[in-house]
Amino acid sequence: MSGTIWKIDIHAKTATPIAAGIGRPRGIAVLPTGQIVAADYMHQVLQLVDPSTGKVQLLAGAWDEEGCIDALGGAARFATPYGVVVVNGQIVVADYGNHRLRKVGLDGRVSTLAGDGVPGFADGALATARFNKPQGLAATAGGDIYVTDLDNFRVPPDLRRYHRDDRRQRQRRLRRQRRPPRGAVLRPRRPERYPGRRHGIRRRRWPR
């Protein structure tokens, strides 16, 4: 088994392995406890990693068992869990294959945050919104979540606000775009605010 999480010291320019041979960690985030949560997109699990000891333990999902079940710990199921962020002490996972955003508590309790599981493009309330392979996640200090909606070629600014393209604009952008966005990075120097409905999905187009 391969897969290693490294600690990078940017001042000393050194890299030290924290945990090795843990599968295929893709999305990672740091919890308030100092532990690292890692989403294994190939083995369908979320794991906790202690950076001081390298100890790894299962948080949610079952090894190599794909599905979509909201439950506790090992009874829950994911389908290619990818990006991860921590918002107000809760873990949010981009469940790529299930076309949903899932919420995971520190006790391993999994629930659906947004998306109805049907691949598509639909804005609105969290429960009825639709994604098509959500992948990268990032969060602001205020708790807004940014998502790269891979097969919709969209980056919703957060789960409350968006500016929607018309179809012709989208087609022009897709022709110019060589590669869809695969991650989400926030640049705090120029915060943007978007008016919109509360507790819903709102999007804006991917920058040209």
C-alpha positions in Angstrom: 0.0 0.0 0.0 1.2 3.5 -0.8 0.1 7.0 0.1 2.0 9.3 2.4 1.2 12.6 4.2 4.2 14.9 4.5 5.0 17.8 6.7 6.7 20.6 4.8 8.8 23.2 6.6 8.9 26.1 4.2 11.6 27.9 6.1 14.0 25.0 6.5 12.9 23.6 3.0 12.5 20.1 4.4 9.9 17.5 4.0 9.1 14.9 6.8 6.7 12.0 6.4 3.9 12.1 9.0 2.1 8.9 8.0 3.1 6.5 5.2 1.3 3.6 3.5 -2.2 4.9 4.4 -4.0 4.4 1.0 -4.8 7.2 -1.4 -5.4 10.4 0.7 -6.6 13.2 -1.6 -8.3 15.9 0.4 -6.9 16.8 3.8 -7.7 19.4 6.4 -6.7 20.2 10.0 -9.2 19.7 12.8 -9.5 22.0 15.9 -7.9 19.1 17.8 -4.8 19.3 15.7 -5.6 16.0 14.0 -5.6 15.7 10.2 -8.7 14.4 8.4 -7.8 12.7 5.1 -10.3 11.6 2.4 -9.2 8.4 0.6 -10.8 8.7 -2.8 -9.8 5.3 -3.9 -10.7 3.3 -0.8 -13.9 5.2 0.1 -13.0 6.2 3.7 -12.2 9.2 5.8 -9.4 8.7 8.2 -7.9 10.7 11.2 -4.2 11.1 11.4 -2.3 12.2 14.5 0.6 14.3 13.2 2.7 13.8 16.3 2.6 10.0 16.3 1.5 9.1 12.8 -1.3 7.0 14.2 -4.2 6.5 11.7 -7.8 5.6 12.6 -11.0 5.3 10.6 -13.5 8.1 11.0 -16.2 7.1 8.6 -16.9 4.8 5.7 -15.8 1.2 5.0 -12.6 0.2 3.2 -13.2 -0.4 -0.5 -17.0 -0.4 0.0 -18.7 2.2 -2.2 -22.2 3.5 -1.7 -24.2 6.4 -0.3 -25.4 5.9 3.3 -25.8 8.5 6.0 -24.9 6.7 9.2 -22.3 6.6 12.0 -18.7 5.7 11.4 -18.1 2.4 9.6 -21.8 2.1 8.6 -21.6 5.2 6.4 -20.7 4.9 2.7 -19.1 7.3 0.2 -18.3 7.1 -3.5 -14.9 8.7 -4.2 -14.7 11.2 -1.3 -12.4 14.0 -2.5 -12.0 17.5 -1.2 -12.3 18.2 2.5 -12.8 21.4 4.6 -13.5 22.0 8.3 -16.3 24.6 9.0 -17.3 25.4 12.5 -15.8 22.1 13.8 -17.7 20.1 11.2 -16.0 18.2 8.3 -17.5 18.8 4.8 -16.6 16.3 2.1 -17.0 16.6 -1.6 -18.6 13.1 -2.4 -17.6 13.1 -6.0 -19.3 9.9 -7.2 -22.5 10.6 -5.3 -22.8 14.2 -6.5 -23.3 15.5 -3.0 -21.6 17.4 -0.2 -21.5 15.4 2.9 -21.1 16.6 6.5 -19.1 14.5 9.0 -19.0 15.1 12.7 -16.0 14.4 14.9 -17.8 11.3 16.1 -18.0 10.0 12.6 -21.7 10.8 12.1 -22.3 11.3 8.3 -25.2 13.3 6.8 -25.9 15.0 3.5 -25.3 18.7 3.4 -26.2 19.5 -0.2 -27.3 17.8 -3.4 -29.9 15.2 -4.1 -27.5 12.6 -5.6 -28.7 13.2 -9.2 -25.9 14.5 -11.5 -26.9 17.8 -13.1 -27.0 21.5 -12.6 -29.7 22.9 -10.4 -29.5 25.8 -8.0 -31.7 26.5 -5.0 -32.2 25.0 -1.6 -29.4 22.7 -0.3 -31.6 19.5 -0.4 -32.6 20.0 -4.1 -29.5 21.5 -5.5 -27.6 19.4 -8.0 -23.9 18.9 -8.7 -22.0 16.9 -11.3 -18.9 15.5 -9.6 -18.0 18.1 -7.0 -14.3 17.9 -6.2 -12.3 20.7 -4.7 -13.4 22.5 -1.5 -12.3 25.6 0.3 -13.8 27.6 3.1 -13.6 31.2 4.3 -13.2 32.3 7.9 -16.9 33.2 7.9 -17.9 29.7 7.1 -18.8 30.1 3.4 -17.8 27.0 1.3 -16.4 27.2 -2.2 -16.8 24.1 -4.5 -15.4 23.1 -7.9 -18.3 21.5 -9.7 -16.1 19.5 -12.1 -18.5 18.3 -14.9 -20.5 21.5 -14.7 -17.4 23.5 -15.2 -18.5 25.8 -12.4 -17.0 27.2 -9.2 -19.9 28.2 -6.9 -18.6 31.1 -4.7 -20.3 29.5 -1.7 -23.4 27.6 -0.6 -25.5 30.7 -0.4 -24.7 32.9 -3.4 -24.0 32.7 -7.1 -24.2 34.5 -10.4 -25.4 32.1 -13.2 -24.2 32.0 -16.8 -26.5 31.7 -19.7 -26.0 28.7 -22.0 -24.2 30.6 -24.7 -21.6 32.0 -22.4 -21.0 28.5 -20.9 -20.4 27.0 -24.3 -17.9 29.6 -25.3 -16.0 29.1 -22.1 -16.0 25.3 -22.5 -14.4 25.6 -25.9 -11.7 27.8 -24.6 -11.0 25.9 -21.5 -8.5 23.1 -21.9 -8.9 21.6 -18.5 -11.7 21.7 -15.9 -10.8 23.2 -12.4 -9.6 20.5 -10.0 -9.2 22.3 -6.7 -10.3 25.4 -4.8 -7.9 28.0 -3.4 -9.0 31.2 -1.7 -7.2 34.5 -2.1 -8.1 36.7 0.8 -6.7 39.9 -0.6 -9.8 40.7 -2.6 -12.9 39.3 -0.9 -16.0 39.3 -3.0 -19.6 39.6 -1.8 -22.5 38.3 -3.7 -26.2 39.2 -2.8 -28.5 36.2 -2.8 -30.8 33.9 -1.0 -29.8 32.4 2.4 -29.4 28.7 2.8 -29.3 27.8 -0.9 -26.8 27.1 -3.7 -25.7 30.1 -5.7 -23.0 30.1 -8.3 -20.9 32.2 -10.6 -18.9 31.4 -13.7 -15.4 30.2 -13.7 -13.0 33.2 -14.3 -11.8 33.5 -17.9 
